[in-house]
């Protein structure tokens, strides 16, 4: 009878440990870590309404050669084509080994910081020049 109790306790422990290990394979360090591959090769888009009640589509494109392009497209209410577009090129780099902060350099001393960067499958978020932003992959 004592042997049967030990077997029950052993089976209960095995069952408990098997439930505790669920999901460990999906959330690895690489899944949570930012990288050039996750950041580059996509068009990141954020849409918002300006103070003039216009729709602005803000796009960021990062290239693996550490260059990039920023585009602002402005739409009047009810129109589906932008009436104005501002485009800028920049160079970028990670400013820390954890790859959580970016420096975006437009040249001539014009530098913007993108802090607390989180790059996930279809989302890019952080604090861009002091404002909290969330971009999505345009191909989504």
MODELLER restraints for C-alpha pairs under 7 A, 6 or more apart:
rsr = mdl.restraints
at = mdl.atoms
rsr.add(forms.Gaussian(group=physical.xy_distance, feature=features.Distance(at['CA:34:A'], at['CA:99:A']), mean=5.86, stdev=0.5))
rsr.add(forms.Gaussian(group=physical.xy_distance, feature=features.Distance(at['CA:34:A'], at['CA:118:A']), mean=6.61, stdev=0.5))
rsr.add(forms.Gaussian(group=physical.xy_distance, feature=features.Distance(at['CA:34:A'], at['CA:119:A']), mean=5.63, stdev=0.5))
rsr.add(forms.Gaussian(group=physical.xy_distance, feature=features.Distance(at['CA:35:A'], at['CA:99:A']), mean=6.94, stdev=0.5))
rsr.add(forms.Gaussian(group=physical.xy_distance, feature=features.Distance(at['CA:36:A'], at['CA:64:A']), mean=6.73, stdev=0.5))
rsr.add(forms.Gaussian(group=physical.xy_distance, feature=features.Distance(at['CA:38:A'], at['CA:119:A']), mean=6.43, stdev=0.5))
rsr.add(forms.Gaussian(group=physical.xy_distance, feature=features.Distance(at['CA:39:A'], at['CA:62:A']), mean=6.60, stdev=0.5))
rsr.add(forms.Gaussian(group=physical.xy_distance, feature=features.Distance(at['CA:39:A'], at['CA:119:A']), mean=6.42, stdev=0.5))
rsr.add(forms.Gaussian(group=physical.xy_distance, feature=features.Distance(at['CA:40:A'], at['CA:62:A']), mean=4.78, stdev=0.5))
rsr.add(forms.Gaussian(group=physical.xy_distance, feature=features.Distance(at['CA:40:A'], at['CA:63:A']), mean=5.13, stdev=0.5))
rsr.add(forms.Gaussian(group=physical.xy_distance, feature=features.Distance(at['CA:40:A'], at['CA:64:A']), mean=5.87, stdev=0.5))
rsr.add(forms.Gaussian(group=physical.xy_distance, feature=features.Distance(at['CA:41:A'], at['CA:62:A']), mean=6.46, stdev=0.5))
rsr.add(forms.Gaussian(group=physical.xy_distance, feature=features.Distance(at['CA:41:A'], at['CA:63:A']), mean=6.05, stdev=0.5))
rsr.add(forms.Gaussian(group=physical.xy_distance, feature=features.Distance(at['CA:42:A'], at['CA:61:A']), mean=6.22, stdev=0.5))
rsr.add(forms.Gaussian(group=physical.xy_distance, feature=features.Distance(at['CA:42:A'], at['CA:137:A']), mean=6.40, stdev=0.5))
rsr.add(forms.Gaussian(group=physical.xy_distance, feature=features.Distance(at['CA:43:A'], at['CA:59:A']), mean=6.47, stdev=0.5))
rsr.add(forms.Gaussian(group=physical.xy_distance, feature=features.Distance(at['CA:43:A'], at['CA:60:A']), mean=5.93, stdev=0.5))
rsr.add(forms.Gaussian(group=physical.xy_distance, feature=features.Distance(at['CA:43:A'], at['CA:61:A']), mean=5.00, stdev=0.5))
rsr.add(forms.Gaussian(group=physical.xy_distance, feature=features.Distance(at['CA:43:A'], at['CA:137:A']), mean=5.88, stdev=0.5))
rsr.add(forms.Gaussian(group=physical.xy_distance, feature=features.Distance(at['CA:43:A'], at['CA:138:A']), mean=5.51, stdev=0.5))
rsr.add(forms.Gaussian(group=physical.xy_distance, feature=features.Distance(at['CA:44:A'], at['CA:59:A']), mean=5.43, stdev=0.5))
rsr.add(forms.Gaussian(group=physical.xy_distance, feature=features.Distance(at['CA:44:A'], at['CA:60:A']), mean=5.08, stdev=0.5))
rsr.add(forms.Gaussian(group=physical.xy_distance, feature=features.Distance(at['CA:44:A'], at['CA:61:A']), mean=6.34, stdev=0.5))
rsr.add(forms.Gaussian(group=physical.xy_distance, feature=features.Distance(at['CA:44:A'], at['CA:135:A']), mean=5.37, stdev=0.5))
rsr.add(forms.Gaussian(group=physical.xy_distance, feature=features.Distance(at['CA:44:A'], at['CA:136:A']), mean=5.32, stdev=0.5))
rsr.add(forms.Gaussian(group=physical.xy_distance, feature=features.Distance(at['CA:44:A'], at['CA:137:A']), mean=4.83, stdev=0.5))
rsr.add(forms.Gaussian(group=physical.xy_distance, feature=features.Distance(at['CA:44:A'], at['CA:138:A']), mean=5.82, stdev=0.5))
rsr.add(forms.Gaussian(group=physical.xy_distance, feature=features.Distance(at['CA:45:A'], at['CA:57:A']), mean=6.63, stdev=0.5))
rsr.add(forms.Gaussian(group=physical.xy_distance, feature=features.Distance(at['CA:45:A'], at['CA:58:A']), mean=5.61, stdev=0.5))
rsr.add(forms.Gaussian(group=physical.xy_distance, feature=features.Distance(at['CA:45:A'], at['CA:59:A']), mean=4.54, stdev=0.5))
rsr.add(forms.Gaussian(group=physical.xy_distance, feature=features.Distance(at['CA:45:A'], at['CA:60:A']), mean=6.63, stdev=0.5))
rsr.add(forms.Gaussian(group=physical.xy_distance, feature=features.Distance(at['CA:45:A'], at['CA:135:A']), mean=4.96, stdev=0.5))
rsr.add(forms.Gaussian(group=physical.xy_distance, feature=features.Distance(at['CA:45:A'], at['CA:136:A']), mean=5.36, stdev=0.5))
rsr.add(forms.Gaussian(group=physical.xy_distance, feature=features.Distance(at['CA:45:A'], at['CA:137:A']), mean=6.36, stdev=0.5))
rsr.add(forms.Gaussian(group=physical.xy_distance, feature=features.Distance(at['CA:45:A'], at['CA:138:A']), mean=5.83, stdev=0.5))
rsr.add(forms.Gaussian(group=physical.xy_distance, feature=features.Distance(at['CA:46:A'], at['CA:57:A']), mean=5.87, stdev=0.5))
rsr.add(forms.Gaussian(group=physical.xy_distance, feature=features.Distance(at['CA:46:A'], at['CA:58:A']), mean=5.14, stdev=0.5))
rsr.add(forms.Gaussian(group=physical.xy_distance, feature=features.Distance(at['CA:46:A'], at['CA:59:A']), mean=6.54, stdev=0.5))
rsr.add(forms.Gaussian(group=physical.xy_distance, feature=features.Distance(at['CA:46:A'], at['CA:134:A']), mean=6.47, stdev=0.5))
rsr.add(forms.Gaussian(group=physical.xy_distance, feature=features.Distance(at['CA:46:A'], at['CA:135:A']), mean=4.70, stdev=0.5))
rsr.add(forms.Gaussian(group=physical.xy_distance, feature=features.Distance(at['CA:46:A'], at['CA:136:A']), mean=6.63, stdev=0.5))
rsr.add(forms.Gaussian(group=physical.xy_distance, feature=features.Distance(at['CA:47:A'], at['CA:55:A']), mean=6.97, stdev=0.5))
rsr.add(forms.Gaussian(group=physical.xy_distance, feature=features.Distance(at['CA:47:A'], at['CA:56:A']), mean=5.62, stdev=0.5))
rsr.add(forms.Gaussian(group=physical.xy_distance, feature=features.Distance(at['CA:47:A'], at['CA:57:A']), mean=4.59, stdev=0.5))
rsr.add(forms.Gaussian(group=physical.xy_distance, feature=features.Distance(at['CA:47:A'], at['CA:58:A']), mean=6.14, stdev=0.5))
rsr.add(forms.Gaussian(group=physical.xy_distance, feature=features.Distance(at['CA:48:A'], at['CA:55:A']), mean=5.85, stdev=0.5))
rsr.add(forms.Gaussian(group=physical.xy_distance, feature=features.Distance(at['CA:48:A'], at['CA:56:A']), mean=5.44, stdev=0.5))
rsr.add(forms.Gaussian(group=physical.xy_distance, feature=features.Distance(at['CA:48:A'], at['CA:57:A']), mean=6.83, stdev=0.5))
rsr.add(forms.Gaussian(group=physical.xy_distance, feature=features.Distance(at['CA:49:A'], at['CA:55:A']), mean=4.60, stdev=0.5))
rsr.add(forms.Gaussian(group=physical.xy_distance, feature=features.Distance(at['CA:49:A'], at['CA:56:A']), mean=5.97, stdev=0.5))
rsr.add(forms.Gaussian(group=physical.xy_distance, feature=features.Distance(at['CA:50:A'], at['CA:56:A']), mean=6.69, stdev=0.5))
rsr.add(forms.Gaussian(group=physical.xy_distance, feature=features.Distance(at['CA:54:A'], at['CA:74:A']), mean=6.52, stdev=0.5))
rsr.add(forms.Gaussian(group=physical.xy_distance, feature=features.Distance(at['CA:54:A'], at['CA:75:A']), mean=5.70, stdev=0.5))
rsr.add(forms.Gaussian(group=physical.xy_distance, feature=features.Distance(at['CA:54:A'], at['CA:76:A']), mean=5.22, stdev=0.5))
rsr.add(forms.Gaussian(group=physical.xy_distance, feature=features.Distance(at['CA:54:A'], at['CA:77:A']), mean=6.13, stdev=0.5))
rsr.add(forms.Gaussian(group=physical.xy_distance, feature=features.Distance(at['CA:55:A'], at['CA:74:A']), mean=5.78, stdev=0.5))
rsr.add(forms.Gaussian(group=physical.xy_distance, feature=features.Distance(at['CA:55:A'], at['CA:75:A']), mean=5.08, stdev=0.5))
rsr.add(forms.Gaussian(group=physical.xy_distance, feature=features.Distance(at['CA:55:A'], at['CA:76:A']), mean=6.65, stdev=0.5))
rsr.add(forms.Gaussian(group=physical.xy_distance, feature=features.Distance(at['CA:56:A'], at['CA:72:A']), mean=6.51, stdev=0.5))
rsr.add(forms.Gaussian(group=physical.xy_distance, feature=features.Distance(at['CA:56:A'], at['CA:73:A']), mean=5.53, stdev=0.5))
rsr.add(forms.Gaussian(group=physical.xy_distance, feature=features.Distance(at['CA:56:A'], at['CA:74:A']), mean=4.66, stdev=0.5))
rsr.add(forms.Gaussian(group=physical.xy_distance, feature=features.Distance(at['CA:56:A'], at['CA:75:A']), mean=6.39, stdev=0.5))
rsr.add(forms.Gaussian(group=physical.xy_distance, feature=features.Distance(at['CA:57:A'], at['CA:72:A']), mean=5.73, stdev=0.5))
rsr.add(forms.Gaussian(group=physical.xy_distance, feature=features.Distance(at['CA:57:A'], at['CA:73:A']), mean=5.10, stdev=0.5))
rsr.add(forms.Gaussian(group=physical.xy_distance, feature=features.Distance(at['CA:57:A'], at['CA:74:A']), mean=6.61, stdev=0.5))
rsr.add(forms.Gaussian(group=physical.xy_distance, feature=features.Distance(at['CA:58:A'], at['CA:71:A']), mean=5.83, stdev=0.5))
rsr.add(forms.Gaussian(group=physical.xy_distance, feature=features.Distance(at['CA:58:A'], at['CA:72:A']), mean=4.68, stdev=0.5))
rsr.add(forms.Gaussian(group=physical.xy_distance, feature=features.Distance(at['CA:58:A'], at['CA:73:A']), mean=6.58, stdev=0.5))
rsr.add(forms.Gaussian(group=physical.xy_distance, feature=features.Distance(at['CA:59:A'], at['CA:70:A']), mean=5.61, stdev=0.5))
rsr.add(forms.Gaussian(group=physical.xy_distance, feature=features.Distance(at['CA:59:A'], at['CA:71:A']), mean=5.02, stdev=0.5))
rsr.add(forms.Gaussian(group=physical.xy_distance, feature=features.Distance(at['CA:59:A'], at['CA:72:A']), mean=6.43, stdev=0.5))
rsr.add(forms.Gaussian(group=physical.xy_distance, feature=features.Distance(at['CA:60:A'], at['CA:69:A']), mean=5.98, stdev=0.5))
rsr.add(forms.Gaussian(group=physical.xy_distance, feature=features.Distance(at['CA:60:A'], at['CA:70:A']), mean=4.72, stdev=0.5))
rsr.add(forms.Gaussian(group=physical.xy_distance, feature=features.Distance(at['CA:60:A'], at['CA:71:A']), mean=6.65, stdev=0.5))
rsr.add(forms.Gaussian(group=physical.xy_distance, feature=features.Distance(at['CA:61:A'], at['CA:68:A']), mean=5.36, stdev=0.5))
rsr.add(forms.Gaussian(group=physical.xy_distance, feature=features.Distance(at['CA:61:A'], at['CA:69:A']), mean=5.18, stdev=0.5))
rsr.add(forms.Gaussian(group=physical.xy_distance, feature=features.Distance(at['CA:61:A'], at['CA:70:A']), mean=6.44, stdev=0.5))
rsr.add(forms.Gaussian(group=physical.xy_distance, feature=features.Distance(at['CA:62:A'], at['CA:68:A']), mean=4.50, stdev=0.5))
rsr.add(forms.Gaussian(group=physical.xy_distance, feature=features.Distance(at['CA:62:A'], at['CA:69:A']), mean=6.81, stdev=0.5))
rsr.add(forms.Gaussian(group=physical.xy_distance, feature=features.Distance(at['CA:66:A'], at['CA:91:A']), mean=5.61, stdev=0.5))
rsr.add(forms.Gaussian(group=physical.xy_distance, feature=features.Distance(at['CA:66:A'], at['CA:92:A']), mean=5.26, stdev=0.5))
rsr.add(forms.Gaussian(group=physical.xy_distance, feature=features.Distance(at['CA:66:A'], at['CA:93:A']), mean=6.46, stdev=0.5))
rsr.add(forms.Gaussian(group=physical.xy_distance, feature=features.Distance(at['CA:67:A'], at['CA:90:A']), mean=5.70, stdev=0.5))
rsr.add(forms.Gaussian(group=physical.xy_distance, feature=features.Distance(at['CA:67:A'], at['CA:91:A']), mean=4.27, stdev=0.5))
rsr.add(forms.Gaussian(group=physical.xy_distance, feature=features.Distance(at['CA:67:A'], at['CA:92:A']), mean=6.01, stdev=0.5))
rsr.add(forms.Gaussian(group=physical.xy_distance, feature=features.Distance(at['CA:68:A'], at['CA:89:A']), mean=5.67, stdev=0.5))
rsr.add(forms.Gaussian(group=physical.xy_distance, feature=features.Distance(at['CA:68:A'], at['CA:90:A']), mean=5.10, stdev=0.5))
rsr.add(forms.Gaussian(group=physical.xy_distance, feature=features.Distance(at['CA:68:A'], at['CA:91:A']), mean=5.93, stdev=0.5))
rsr.add(forms.Gaussian(group=physical.xy_distance, feature=features.Distance(at['CA:69:A'], at['CA:88:A']), mean=5.67, stdev=0.5))
rsr.add(forms.Gaussian(group=physical.xy_distance, feature=features.Distance(at['CA:69:A'], at['CA:89:A']), mean=4.42, stdev=0.5))
rsr.add(forms.Gaussian(group=physical.xy_distance, feature=features.Distance(at['CA:69:A'], at['CA:90:A']), mean=6.03, stdev=0.5))
rsr.add(forms.Gaussian(group=physical.xy_distance, feature=features.Distance(at['CA:70:A'], at['CA:87:A']), mean=5.67, stdev=0.5))
rsr.add(forms.Gaussian(group=physical.xy_distance, feature=features.Distance(at['CA:70:A'], at['CA:88:A']), mean=5.12, stdev=0.5))
rsr.add(forms.Gaussian(group=physical.xy_distance, feature=features.Distance(at['CA:70:A'], at['CA:89:A']), mean=6.26, stdev=0.5))
rsr.add(forms.Gaussian(group=physical.xy_distance, feature=features.Distance(at['CA:71:A'], at['CA:85:A']), mean=6.99, stdev=0.5))
rsr.add(forms.Gaussian(group=physical.xy_distance, feature=features.Distance(at['CA:71:A'], at['CA:86:A']), mean=5.72, stdev=0.5))
rsr.add(forms.Gaussian(group=physical.xy_distance, feature=features.Distance(at['CA:71:A'], at['CA:87:A']), mean=4.40, stdev=0.5))
rsr.add(forms.Gaussian(group=physical.xy_distance, feature=features.Distance(at['CA:71:A'], at['CA:88:A']), mean=6.43, stdev=0.5))
rsr.add(forms.Gaussian(group=physical.xy_distance, feature=features.Distance(at['CA:72:A'], at['CA:85:A']), mean=5.55, stdev=0.5))
rsr.add(forms.Gaussian(group=physical.xy_distance, feature=features.Distance(at['CA:72:A'], at['CA:86:A']), mean=5.12, stdev=0.5))
rsr.add(forms.Gaussian(group=physical.xy_distance, feature=features.Distance(at['CA:72:A'], at['CA:87:A']), mean=6.39, stdev=0.5))
rsr.add(forms.Gaussian(group=physical.xy_distance, feature=features.Distance(at['CA:73:A'], at['CA:82:A']), mean=5.75, stdev=0.5))
rsr.add(forms.Gaussian(group=physical.xy_distance, feature=features.Distance(at['CA:73:A'], at['CA:84:A']), mean=6.02, stdev=0.5))
rsr.add(forms.Gaussian(group=physical.xy_distance, feature=features.Distance(at['CA:73:A'], at['CA:85:A']), mean=4.51, stdev=0.5))
rsr.add(forms.Gaussian(group=physical.xy_distance, feature=features.Distance(at['CA:73:A'], at['CA:86:A']), mean=6.66, stdev=0.5))
rsr.add(forms.Gaussian(group=physical.xy_distance, feature=features.Distance(at['CA:74:A'], at['CA:82:A']), mean=5.17, stdev=0.5))
rsr.add(forms.Gaussian(group=physical.xy_distance, feature=features.Distance(at['CA:74:A'], at['CA:83:A']), mean=6.09, stdev=0.5))
rsr.add(forms.Gaussian(group=physical.xy_distance, feature=features.Distance(at['CA:74:A'], at['CA:84:A']), mean=5.31, stdev=0.5))
rsr.add(forms.Gaussian(group=physical.xy_distance, feature=features.Distance(at['CA:74:A'], at['CA:85:A']), mean=6.27, stdev=0.5))
rsr.add(forms.Gaussian(group=physical.xy_distance, feature=features.Distance(at['CA:75:A'], at['CA:81:A']), mean=6.43, stdev=0.5))
rsr.add(forms.Gaussian(group=physical.xy_distance, feature=features.Distance(at['CA:75:A'], at['CA:82:A']), mean=4.57, stdev=0.5))
rsr.add(forms.Gaussian(group=physical.xy_distance, feature=features.Distance(at['CA:75:A'], at['CA:83:A']), mean=5.88, stdev=0.5))
rsr.add(forms.Gaussian(group=physical.xy_distance, feature=features.Distance(at['CA:89:A'], at['CA:106:A']), mean=6.37, stdev=0.5))
rsr.add(forms.Gaussian(group=physical.xy_distance, feature=features.Distance(at['CA:90:A'], at['CA:104:A']), mean=6.36, stdev=0.5))
rsr.add(forms.Gaussian(group=physical.xy_distance, feature=features.Distance(at['CA:90:A'], at['CA:105:A']), mean=5.38, stdev=0.5))
rsr.add(forms.Gaussian(group=physical.xy_distance, feature=features.Distance(at['CA:90:A'], at['CA:106:A']), mean=4.43, stdev=0.5))
rsr.add(forms.Gaussian(group=physical.xy_distance, feature=features.Distance(at['CA:91:A'], at['CA:104:A']), mean=5.90, stdev=0.5))
rsr.add(forms.Gaussian(group=physical.xy_distance, feature=features.Distance(at['CA:91:A'], at['CA:105:A']), mean=5.15, stdev=0.5))
rsr.add(forms.Gaussian(group=physical.xy_distance, feature=features.Distance(at['CA:91:A'], at['CA:106:A']), mean=6.53, stdev=0.5))
rsr.add(forms.Gaussian(group=physical.xy_distance, feature=features.Distance(at['CA:92:A'], at['CA:102:A']), mean=6.74, stdev=0.5))
rsr.add(forms.Gaussian(group=physical.xy_distance, feature=features.Distance(at['CA:92:A'], at['CA:103:A']), mean=5.52, stdev=0.5))
rsr.add(forms.Gaussian(group=physical.xy_distance, feature=features.Distance(at['CA:92:A'], at['CA:104:A']), mean=4.54, stdev=0.5))
rsr.add(forms.Gaussian(group=physical.xy_distance, feature=features.Distance(at['CA:92:A'], at['CA:105:A']), mean=6.03, stdev=0.5))
rsr.add(forms.Gaussian(group=physical.xy_distance, feature=features.Distance(at['CA:93:A'], at['CA:102:A']), mean=5.64, stdev=0.5))
rsr.add(forms.Gaussian(group=physical.xy_distance, feature=features.Distance(at['CA:93:A'], at['CA:103:A']), mean=5.48, stdev=0.5))
rsr.add(forms.Gaussian(group=physical.xy_distance, feature=features.Distance(at['CA:93:A'], at['CA:104:A']), mean=6.93, stdev=0.5))
rsr.add(forms.Gaussian(group=physical.xy_distance, feature=features.Distance(at['CA:94:A'], at['CA:101:A']), mean=5.75, stdev=0.5))
rsr.add(forms.Gaussian(group=physical.xy_distance, feature=features.Distance(at['CA:94:A'], at['CA:102:A']), mean=4.56, stdev=0.5))
rsr.add(forms.Gaussian(group=physical.xy_distance, feature=features.Distance(at['CA:94:A'], at['CA:103:A']), mean=6.37, stdev=0.5))
rsr.add(forms.Gaussian(group=physical.xy_distance, feature=features.Distance(at['CA:95:A'], at['CA:101:A']), mean=5.58, stdev=0.5))
rsr.add(forms.Gaussian(group=physical.xy_distance, feature=features.Distance(at['CA:95:A'], at['CA:102:A']), mean=5.61, stdev=0.5))
rsr.add(forms.Gaussian(group=physical.xy_distance, feature=features.Distance(at['CA:95:A'], at['CA:103:A']), mean=6.35, stdev=0.5))
rsr.add(forms.Gaussian(group=physical.xy_distance, feature=features.Distance(at['CA:100:A'], at['CA:115:A']), mean=6.56, stdev=0.5))
rsr.add(forms.Gaussian(group=physical.xy_distance, feature=features.Distance(at['CA:100:A'], at['CA:116:A']), mean=5.27, stdev=0.5))
rsr.add(forms.Gaussian(group=physical.xy_distance, feature=features.Distance(at['CA:100:A'], at['CA:117:A']), mean=4.83, stdev=0.5))
rsr.add(forms.Gaussian(group=physical.xy_distance, feature=features.Distance(at['CA:100:A'], at['CA:118:A']), mean=6.87, stdev=0.5))
rsr.add(forms.Gaussian(group=physical.xy_distance, feature=features.Distance(at['CA:101:A'], at['CA:114:A']), mean=5.75, stdev=0.5))
rsr.add(forms.Gaussian(group=physical.xy_distance, feature=features.Distance(at['CA:101:A'], at['CA:115:A']), mean=4.47, stdev=0.5))
rsr.add(forms.Gaussian(group=physical.xy_distance, feature=features.Distance(at['CA:101:A'], at['CA:116:A']), mean=5.76, stdev=0.5))
rsr.add(forms.Gaussian(group=physical.xy_distance, feature=features.Distance(at['CA:101:A'], at['CA:117:A']), mean=5.78, stdev=0.5))
rsr.add(forms.Gaussian(group=physical.xy_distance, feature=features.Distance(at['CA:102:A'], at['CA:113:A']), mean=5.83, stdev=0.5))
rsr.add(forms.Gaussian(group=physical.xy_distance, feature=features.Distance(at['CA:102:A'], at['CA:114:A']), mean=4.94, stdev=0.5))
rsr.add(forms.Gaussian(group=physical.xy_distance, feature=features.Distance(at['CA:102:A'], at['CA:115:A']), mean=6.32, stdev=0.5))
rsr.add(forms.Gaussian(group=physical.xy_distance, feature=features.Distance(at['CA:103:A'], at['CA:111:A']), mean=6.86, stdev=0.5))
rsr.add(forms.Gaussian(group=physical.xy_distance, feature=features.Distance(at['CA:103:A'], at['CA:112:A']), mean=6.07, stdev=0.5))
rsr.add(forms.Gaussian(group=physical.xy_distance, feature=features.Distance(at['CA:103:A'], at['CA:113:A']), mean=4.79, stdev=0.5))
rsr.add(forms.Gaussian(group=physical.xy_distance, feature=features.Distance(at['CA:103:A'], at['CA:114:A']), mean=6.33, stdev=0.5))
rsr.add(forms.Gaussian(group=physical.xy_distance, feature=features.Distance(at['CA:104:A'], at['CA:111:A']), mean=5.64, stdev=0.5))
rsr.add(forms.Gaussian(group=physical.xy_distance, feature=features.Distance(at['CA:104:A'], at['CA:112:A']), mean=5.12, stdev=0.5))
rsr.add(forms.Gaussian(group=physical.xy_distance, feature=features.Distance(at['CA:104:A'], at['CA:113:A']), mean=6.05, stdev=0.5))
rsr.add(forms.Gaussian(group=physical.xy_distance, feature=features.Distance(at['CA:105:A'], at['CA:111:A']), mean=4.47, stdev=0.5))
rsr.add(forms.Gaussian(group=physical.xy_distance, feature=features.Distance(at['CA:105:A'], at['CA:112:A']), mean=6.47, stdev=0.5))
rsr.add(forms.Gaussian(group=physical.xy_distance, feature=features.Distance(at['CA:112:A'], at['CA:129:A']), mean=5.64, stdev=0.5))
rsr.add(forms.Gaussian(group=physical.xy_distance, feature=features.Distance(at['CA:113:A'], at['CA:128:A']), mean=6.07, stdev=0.5))
rsr.add(forms.Gaussian(group=physical.xy_distance, feature=features.Distance(at['CA:113:A'], at['CA:129:A']), mean=5.35, stdev=0.5))
rsr.add(forms.Gaussian(group=physical.xy_distance, feature=features.Distance(at['CA:114:A'], at['CA:126:A']), mean=6.52, stdev=0.5))
rsr.add(forms.Gaussian(group=physical.xy_distance, feature=features.Distance(at['CA:114:A'], at['CA:127:A']), mean=5.48, stdev=0.5))
rsr.add(forms.Gaussian(group=physical.xy_distance, feature=features.Distance(at['CA:114:A'], at['CA:128:A']), mean=4.29, stdev=0.5))
rsr.add(forms.Gaussian(group=physical.xy_distance, feature=features.Distance(at['CA:114:A'], at['CA:129:A']), mean=6.12, stdev=0.5))
rsr.add(forms.Gaussian(group=physical.xy_distance, feature=features.Distance(at['CA:115:A'], at['CA:126:A']), mean=5.77, stdev=0.5))
rsr.add(forms.Gaussian(group=physical.xy_distance, feature=features.Distance(at['CA:115:A'], at['CA:127:A']), mean=5.01, stdev=0.5))
rsr.add(forms.Gaussian(group=physical.xy_distance, feature=features.Distance(at['CA:115:A'], at['CA:128:A']), mean=6.42, stdev=0.5))
rsr.add(forms.Gaussian(group=physical.xy_distance, feature=features.Distance(at['CA:116:A'], at['CA:126:A']), mean=4.97, stdev=0.5))
rsr.add(forms.Gaussian(group=physical.xy_distance, feature=features.Distance(at['CA:116:A'], at['CA:127:A']), mean=6.21, stdev=0.5))
rsr.add(forms.Gaussian(group=physical.xy_distance, feature=features.Distance(at['CA:117:A'], at['CA:125:A']), mean=5.70, stdev=0.5))
rsr.add(forms.Gaussian(group=physical.xy_distance, feature=features.Distance(at['CA:117:A'], at['CA:126:A']), mean=4.48, stdev=0.5))
rsr.add(forms.Gaussian(group=physical.xy_distance, feature=features.Distance(at['CA:118:A'], at['CA:124:A']), mean=5.71, stdev=0.5))
rsr.add(forms.Gaussian(group=physical.xy_distance, feature=features.Distance(at['CA:118:A'], at['CA:125:A']), mean=5.31, stdev=0.5))
rsr.add(forms.Gaussian(group=physical.xy_distance, feature=features.Distance(at['CA:118:A'], at['CA:126:A']), mean=6.26, stdev=0.5))
rsr.add(forms.Gaussian(group=physical.xy_distance, feature=features.Distance(at['CA:119:A'], at['CA:125:A']), mean=6.73, stdev=0.5))
rsr.add(forms.Gaussian(group=physical.xy_distance, feature=features.Distance(at['CA:122:A'], at['CA:136:A']), mean=5.63, stdev=0.5))
rsr.add(forms.Gaussian(group=physical.xy_distance, feature=features.Distance(at['CA:122:A'], at['CA:137:A']), mean=5.05, stdev=0.5))
rsr.add(forms.Gaussian(group=physical.xy_distance, feature=features.Distance(at['CA:123:A'], at['CA:135:A']), mean=5.80, stdev=0.5))
rsr.add(forms.Gaussian(group=physical.xy_distance, feature=features.Distance(at['CA:123:A'], at['CA:136:A']), mean=4.65, stdev=0.5))
rsr.add(forms.Gaussian(group=physical.xy_distance, feature=features.Distance(at['CA:123:A'], at['CA:137:A']), mean=6.31, stdev=0.5))
rsr.add(forms.Gaussian(group=physical.xy_distance, feature=features.Distance(at['CA:124:A'], at['CA:134:A']), mean=5.79, stdev=0.5))
rsr.add(forms.Gaussian(group=physical.xy_distance, feature=features.Distance(at['CA:124:A'], at['CA:135:A']), mean=4.98, stdev=0.5))
rsr.add(forms.Gaussian(group=physical.xy_distance, feature=features.Distance(at['CA:124:A'], at['CA:136:A']), mean=6.20, stdev=0.5))
rsr.add(forms.Gaussian(group=physical.xy_distance, feature=features.Distance(at['CA:125:A'], at['CA:133:A']), mean=5.58, stdev=0.5))
rsr.add(forms.Gaussian(group=physical.xy_distance, feature=features.Distance(at['CA:125:A'], at['CA:134:A']), mean=4.25, stdev=0.5))
rsr.add(forms.Gaussian(group=physical.xy_distance, feature=features.Distance(at['CA:125:A'], at['CA:135:A']), mean=6.02, stdev=0.5))
rsr.add(forms.Gaussian(group=physical.xy_distance, feature=features.Distance(at['CA:126:A'], at['CA:132:A']), mean=5.73, stdev=0.5))
rsr.add(forms.Gaussian(group=physical.xy_distance, feature=features.Distance(at['CA:126:A'], at['CA:133:A']), mean=5.70, stdev=0.5))
rsr.add(forms.Gaussian(group=physical.xy_distance, feature=features.Distance(at['CA:126:A'], at['CA:134:A']), mean=6.74, stdev=0.5))
rsr.add(forms.Gaussian(group=physical.xy_distance, feature=features.Distance(at['CA:127:A'], at['CA:133:A']), mean=6.01, stdev=0.5))
